[in-house]
Amino acid sequence: MTMTMATWTGRDRDPAVVSADVARVTAAELGLAAPPPALVLPGDSDGVPAGSLLPPRERFSGMPAPTHCFVYVDARAPRPFEMRASVLSGRYVRRQFGLGPLLYAVPLSVPVADRVALGDSGFQGDPVAAERLDADRELRALAGRVAVTRAGPDTAHQWSTERLLRVEPRPEGALLIARTLHRPGVGGWSVGAQDVLGLAARIEGALL
């Protein structure tokens, strides 16, 4: 396994191994005593179990690296959140699995009147929420780090995705939906869980 690139080869090219690794890395980033529950979902599925807060997977045609499966993480600590990792295969990652985009859903304790999303020039949507979020410079910087559209260990090895970070209303508060990319980290690679949960707490503070 090449940990800095989050790829799995040979005998490690097994969805169960990938699922265990994603859960282990998540636990290590968050300082959890044990890995959170993780479930492997088929690549041709919607990528969410029944009752999930995550939106169904997006479907595109002509993708160079098809989705082999998904790893779904349902964590209760240090606060409830869900995460879906796309596990990719195909001609660009032949005979191995690679880790694709990571999608998070984090329930928030504060409400919003309407959806607000991070755009190129700041938050857009609900005017009150957008103004409060844009006023916090550290929150803006953290949001940009979470909603990264390109990552990699060097300029020759990069992976990319479209920006997705929004807060939407729920009957009992709000929901943060954020897509990010894995990145090299201390001892291997990072799924960005600490930044996502830190951003959730910062958003709650700004919207109080």
C-alpha positions in Angstrom: 0.0 0.0 0.0 1.3 3.5 -0.9 -0.1 5.4 2.0 0.9 8.9 0.8 -1.2 8.4 -2.3 -4.0 6.4 -0.5 -3.8 3.5 -3.0 -4.2 -0.2 -2.3 -2.5 -2.9 -4.4 -2.0 -6.6 -4.4 -3.6 -8.4 -1.5 -4.6 -5.0 0.0 -6.8 -4.4 -3.1 -9.8 -5.5 -1.0 -12.8 -3.2 -0.1 -12.8 -4.6 3.4 -9.1 -3.5 3.8 -9.9 0.0 2.3 -12.9 0.4 4.7 -10.8 -0.5 7.7 -8.0 1.9 6.7 -10.4 4.8 6.2 -12.0 4.1 9.6 -8.6 3.8 11.2 -7.3 7.1 9.7 -10.5 8.9 10.7 -10.1 7.7 14.3 -6.4 8.7 14.4 -7.2 12.2 13.1 -9.9 12.7 15.7 -8.1 11.0 18.6 -10.8 8.4 19.0 -10.3 5.3 21.2 -11.6 3.0 18.4 -12.4 3.4 14.7 -16.0 4.5 13.9 -18.3 2.0 12.2 -17.6 1.7 8.5 -19.7 0.0 5.8 -18.8 -1.0 2.2 -21.5 -0.1 -0.3 -21.5 -1.3 -4.0 -20.1 1.0 -6.7 -23.4 0.9 -8.6 -25.5 1.9 -5.6 -26.6 5.4 -4.6 -23.7 5.4 -2.1 -25.9 5.9 1.0 -27.7 3.5 3.3 -31.4 4.1 4.3 -31.8 7.1 6.6 -28.5 8.7 5.7 -28.1 12.5 5.8 -25.7 12.3 2.9 -27.1 13.0 -0.6 -27.1 10.2 -3.1 -24.0 9.9 -5.2 -23.7 12.0 -8.4 -23.6 10.0 -11.6 -21.4 11.1 -14.5 -20.6 9.5 -17.9 -17.2 9.0 -19.3 -15.3 9.1 -16.0 -11.7 7.8 -16.4 -11.7 6.1 -13.0 -15.0 4.3 -12.3 -16.3 3.9 -8.7 -15.6 0.4 -7.5 -17.4 0.9 -4.2 -18.0 3.4 -1.4 -16.9 3.4 2.2 -19.6 4.8 4.4 -18.6 6.0 7.9 -21.2 6.7 10.6 -19.5 8.3 13.6 -21.0 9.4 16.9 -17.9 11.0 18.4 -16.5 13.5 19.0 -19.9 14.7 17.5 -22.3 12.9 15.0 -21.2 13.0 11.4 -21.3 10.8 8.3 -18.7 10.5 5.6 -18.7 8.7 2.2 -15.4 7.9 0.5 -15.4 6.9 -3.2 -13.0 4.0 -3.9 -11.9 4.2 -7.5 -10.6 1.8 -10.0 -10.0 1.7 -13.8 -7.4 2.4 -16.4 -5.6 5.1 -14.5 -5.4 3.1 -11.3 -5.1 -0.4 -12.9 -4.6 -3.3 -10.5 -5.1 -1.0 -7.6 -7.7 1.0 -5.7 -7.5 4.8 -5.3 -9.3 7.0 -2.8 -11.6 9.6 -4.6 -13.7 12.5 -3.2 -14.8 12.4 0.5 -18.3 13.7 1.2 -19.3 14.7 4.8 -22.6 15.5 6.5 -22.5 17.1 9.9 -25.7 18.1 11.8 -25.5 21.6 13.2 -27.3 22.8 16.3 -28.2 26.2 14.9 -30.8 26.9 12.2 -30.6 28.7 8.9 -33.6 30.2 7.1 -32.4 29.0 3.7 -29.4 27.3 2.0 -26.1 29.1 2.0 -23.1 27.8 0.0 -19.4 28.7 -0.5 -18.8 30.2 -3.9 -15.8 31.8 -5.6 -16.2 35.1 -3.8 -17.5 33.9 -0.5 -20.8 32.5 0.9 -23.9 32.9 -1.2 -27.6 32.2 -0.5 -29.4 33.1 2.7 -28.3 36.8 3.1 -28.2 36.8 6.9 -26.2 33.5 7.2 -23.9 34.5 4.3 -23.0 37.8 5.9 -22.2 36.2 9.3 -20.1 33.5 7.8 -18.2 35.9 5.5 -17.5 38.1 8.5 -15.3 35.4 10.1 -12.0 35.4 8.3 -10.7 32.3 10.0 -14.0 30.5 9.1 -13.5 31.5 5.5 -10.0 30.2 5.4 -11.0 26.9 7.0 -13.9 26.6 4.6 -11.5 27.1 1.7 -9.2 24.4 3.1 -12.0 21.9 3.5 -13.6 22.6 0.1 -10.3 22.2 -1.7 -10.7 21.4 -5.4 -7.2 20.1 -6.0 -4.7 18.2 -3.8 -1.7 16.0 -4.1 1.9 15.5 -2.9 3.4 17.4 -5.8 2.5 19.1 -9.1 3.0 15.8 -11.0 0.5 13.9 -8.8 -2.7 15.8 -8.3 -6.4 14.9 -7.9 -9.3 17.3 -8.3 -13.0 17.8 -7.8 -15.6 20.5 -8.0 -16.2 22.7 -4.9 -19.1 21.7 -2.7 -19.7 23.2 0.7 -23.1 24.3 1.9 -25.3 24.7 4.9 -29.0 23.8 4.5 -32.0 24.0 6.8 -33.3 21.0 8.8 -36.4 20.8 11.1 -34.0 20.5 14.1 -31.2 22.8 13.1 -29.1 22.7 10.0 -26.8 20.4 8.1 -23.3 21.0 6.8 -22.5 19.2 3.5 -18.9 19.4 2.5 -16.8 17.6 -0.1 -13.0 17.4 0.3 -10.0 15.4 -0.9 -7.6 13.2 0.9 -4.1 14.7 1.3 -0.7 13.5 2.5 -0.4 13.8 6.2 1.9 12.8 9.1 2.3 9.0 9.0 0.4 8.6 5.7 -2.7 10.5 4.5 -5.5 12.5 5.9 -9.3 12.4 5.3 -9.8 15.9 6.6 -12.1 14.9 9.4 -10.6 17.3 11.9 -10.9 20.3 9.6 -14.5 19.4 8.7 -15.6 19.1 12.4 -13.7 22.2 13.3 -15.5 24.1 10.5 -18.9 22.8 11.8 -18.2 24.2 15.2 -17.0 27.5 13.7 -20.2 27.8 11.6 -22.3 27.2 14.7 -20.5 29.9 16.6 -20.9 32.4 13.7 -24.6 31.7 13.3 -25.6 32.0 17.0 
